[in-house]
Amino acid sequence: MKKFKSVFTERSIVRRYCAGDSFSSRSFVARLFPFAVLLFTAFLFFSCESNDGPIAVNKNINLKSNSKSLVEFFTNTSCVACPPPGHFLDLIDSLQGITINDTNVIIIRYHTAVFANDPYYLHNTLDNQGRCDYYYAPNTYNPVTYLMGQALPSYSFSVWQSLFNTQLATINDFGIDIVITYNPVSRTGTADIDFGQLTGQSISDLKMHVALTESEILYAAPNGESVHQNTLRKLLTGPSGQSVSIQPGQTQSFSFNFSVDNIINAANCDIVVFVQSDAGQIVYGVEKKRLP
């Protein structure tokens, strides 16, 4: 019987076998095994997909750069100066073409204690007061309005329209995706949130805020307003927010359980998520999702 060399090719094995050389199957397997391992390793190496790229935000395909802009409007049901800017925001909310992109304007209305007995302030004094204290000015006078965390001047249709349009032409550093599950029987749900920093420099003092808002609330307020939109009902992250640590190109995920009070119409509720510098007050990204 011919002896095999210690190193041989697959072609030589086939040629010897076809020529009638005899060798044991055990010997054949033993000699072939190292080459099988080598081929399998090569297969794994070349078949693995590279994750290299300029941005490592690939966990969720919905994390995209956008120009969505957050408006925080501090009001009170007895504030007679509040309806005009409030009506301006209502027109945007109903997509009347006030700005270059009304759909990208996300509004939260906080109610204050500047005048007594505001029912929306009293519904959740902790969270409303927490945001008032954060900016401070809403504790002293109303209305006060912040666009992406920066105070707006006194209401003027043309001035605000210009400021909104400028902001809406700016791309945010953060992308946010929200997935909501909600049980209308138990009135409980979960908000799963993915967010990633797509551009910009590292920010050391980020806070994420998750708000539950309600719209289409009917109430004849002392200041003449009768339909109340985008009203804060609850901060799922509490008044201080959720501290987050993230670098450009990274993503993070959070999950928040919540319940909806019986007085609230869940069909008119949204979850609003925004990311803000705690000290600088700049909002770097915002997103909104309607309860299913």
Secondary structure, DSSP 8 states (H G I E B T S, - for coil): -----SS--HHHHHHHHHTT----HHHHHHHHHHHHHHHHHHHHHHHS----SS----S-TT------EEEEEEE-TT-TTSHHHHHHHHHHHTT-S-STTGGGEEEEEEE-SSSTT-HHHHHTHHHHHHHHHHH-GGGTSS-EEEETTEE--S--HHHHHHHHHHHHTS--SEEEEEEEEEETTTTEEEEEEEEEE-SS---TTEEEEEEEEE--EE---TTS--EE-SEEEEETTTTT-EE----TT-EEEEEEEEE--TTS-GGGEEEEEEEEETTT--EEEEEEEE--
